[in-house]
Amino acid sequence: MLRLKLLVSAVPVIAVALLARAEFFPGTSPCLAIGANALQIATVPWHADLHVSFTEDPSLATVRVAISDDAETADFAVVDDVDGVEDTACGETPATQFVAISAQASGSGPVIYLSHDDGASDYRIFVHSKRFTERDAAALVVGARGQPPHLAASL
């Protein structure tokens, strides 16, 4: 009987923990406007159209993204100094695609190697933002442009 009481009391705690990861009133997630469409970081993994992951081992990567120190040399630059939330940055539409950053690599999703070495990279990004992390920007760029024709496994 005691085990049943423990189980019954643990179920609400587990449910709250799972629901805490989902956002009922989501704030603005990093997004990238592409013409009339948008690409946005998913707040929950099951809502994503594309799953990307990151690796510390360049031999496991399918895409290499270098962090540039200069916006002029980058393929993609994010610079914002906005203190408030900018509602018009990316409007969510039915055509909005969502990108989730997964902890584990999937067999079909890109695996990104993010480094400060500009040597043999597929994309170069510059990020100076209060809302975007370098990982967010890399995930959106890879999601927007797709995986390059050559794989980073050629290290």
C-alpha positions as CSV (number, residue, x, y, z in Angstrom):
1,M,0.0,0.0,0.0
2,L,2.9,2.3,0.8
3,R,4.4,1.7,-2.7
4,L,1.1,2.7,-4.3
5,K,0.9,5.9,-2.3
6,L,4.5,6.8,-3.3
7,L,3.7,6.1,-6.9
8,V,0.5,8.2,-6.8
9,S,2.3,11.1,-5.2
10,A,5.2,10.9,-7.7
11,V,3.0,11.0,-10.8
12,P,2.0,14.7,-10.4
13,V,5.6,15.7,-9.9
14,I,6.7,13.8,-13.0
15,A,3.9,15.4,-15.0
16,V,4.8,18.9,-13.9
17,A,8.5,18.2,-14.8
18,L,7.5,17.1,-18.3
19,L,5.1,20.0,-18.8
20,A,7.7,22.5,-17.5
21,R,9.8,21.8,-20.6
22,A,6.9,22.7,-22.9
23,E,6.0,26.4,-23.2
24,F,2.4,27.2,-23.1
25,F,3.0,30.9,-23.7
26,P,6.3,30.8,-25.6
27,G,8.5,33.9,-25.8
28,T,10.4,34.7,-28.9
29,S,12.7,31.9,-30.0
30,P,15.7,32.7,-32.3
31,C,14.5,32.8,-35.9
32,L,15.7,33.5,-39.4
33,A,13.4,35.1,-42.0
34,I,13.9,33.6,-45.5
35,G,11.7,35.5,-47.9
36,A,8.1,35.0,-46.9
37,N,9.0,31.9,-44.8
38,A,10.9,31.6,-41.5
39,L,13.1,29.1,-39.7
40,Q,12.8,29.1,-35.9
41,I,14.4,27.2,-33.0
42,A,11.8,24.8,-31.7
43,T,10.9,25.1,-28.0
44,V,10.0,21.4,-27.8
45,P,11.7,18.6,-29.8
46,W,8.5,16.9,-31.1
47,H,7.5,20.2,-32.8
48,A,10.7,20.3,-35.0
49,D,10.9,19.7,-38.7
50,L,14.7,19.2,-38.5
51,H,16.9,17.9,-35.7
52,V,20.5,19.0,-35.6
53,S,23.2,18.0,-33.1
54,F,26.6,19.3,-32.2
55,T,29.9,17.3,-31.8
56,E,33.2,18.1,-30.3
57,D,34.9,15.6,-32.7
58,P,35.4,17.0,-36.2
59,S,35.6,13.5,-37.7
60,L,31.9,12.9,-36.6
61,A,30.6,16.1,-38.2
62,T,28.7,16.4,-41.4
63,V,28.8,20.2,-41.4
64,R,31.5,22.5,-40.1
65,V,30.6,26.0,-38.9
66,A,33.4,28.5,-38.0
67,I,32.8,31.4,-35.6
68,S,34.2,34.5,-37.2
69,D,35.6,37.4,-35.3
70,D,34.4,39.8,-38.0
71,A,30.9,40.3,-39.5
72,E,32.4,41.2,-42.9
73,T,34.1,37.8,-43.3
74,A,31.1,35.8,-42.2
75,D,28.5,34.1,-44.4
76,F,25.8,34.9,-41.8
77,A,25.9,37.6,-39.2
78,V,23.6,38.2,-36.2
79,V,23.9,41.5,-34.6
80,D,21.3,42.8,-32.2
81,D,21.4,45.2,-29.3
82,V,17.6,45.2,-28.8
83,D,16.7,45.5,-25.1
84,G,13.0,44.6,-25.6
85,V,11.3,41.8,-27.5
86,E,11.0,42.5,-31.2
87,D,7.7,41.0,-32.3
88,T,8.1,41.6,-36.0
89,A,11.4,39.7,-36.4
90,C,9.8,36.5,-37.6
91,G,6.1,36.0,-37.8
92,E,5.1,32.4,-37.2
93,T,3.1,31.1,-40.2
94,P,2.0,27.6,-41.3
95,A,5.1,27.6,-43.5
96,T,7.5,28.2,-40.6
97,Q,9.9,25.4,-40.2
98,F,11.3,24.5,-36.8
99,V,14.8,23.3,-35.9
100,A,15.6,21.4,-32.7
101,I,19.0,21.1,-31.2
102,S,19.2,17.5,-30.1
103,A,21.6,16.2,-27.5
104,Q,22.2,13.0,-29.5
105,A,22.9,12.7,-33.2
106,S,20.2,11.2,-35.3
107,G,21.0,9.1,-38.4
108,S,19.4,11.7,-40.7
109,G,20.0,15.1,-39.1
110,P,23.1,17.2,-39.6
111,V,25.9,16.9,-37.0
112,I,27.6,20.3,-36.6
113,Y,31.2,20.9,-35.6
114,L,31.3,24.4,-34.2
115,S,34.8,26.0,-33.9
116,H,36.7,29.2,-33.8
117,D,39.1,27.8,-36.5
118,D,38.2,29.3,-39.8
119,G,40.3,26.7,-41.7
120,A,38.1,24.1,-43.5
121,S,34.5,25.3,-42.7
122,D,31.4,25.0,-44.7
123,Y,29.9,28.2,-43.2
124,R,31.2,31.1,-41.2
125,I,29.0,32.9,-38.7
126,F,29.3,36.0,-36.6
127,V,27.1,36.4,-33.6
128,H,26.8,39.4,-31.3
129,S,23.4,39.0,-29.8
130,K,21.3,39.0,-26.6
131,R,18.8,36.5,-28.0
132,F,21.0,34.2,-30.2
133,T,23.7,31.9,-29.1
134,E,26.4,30.7,-31.5
135,R,24.7,27.3,-31.5
136,D,21.3,28.8,-32.3
137,A,22.8,30.7,-35.3
138,A,24.7,27.6,-36.5
139,A,21.6,25.4,-36.3
140,L,19.5,28.0,-38.2
141,V,22.1,28.5,-40.9
142,V,22.5,24.8,-41.5
143,G,18.7,24.3,-41.4
144,A,18.2,27.2,-43.9
145,R,20.9,26.3,-46.3
146,G,20.7,22.5,-45.9
147,Q,23.7,20.2,-45.6
148,P,26.5,21.1,-48.0
149,P,27.1,18.6,-50.9
150,H,30.4,17.5,-49.4
151,L,30.5,16.1,-45.9
152,A,32.9,17.3,-43.2
153,A,34.1,13.7,-42.8
154,S,36.9,14.5,-45.3
155,L,39.1,15.9,-42.5
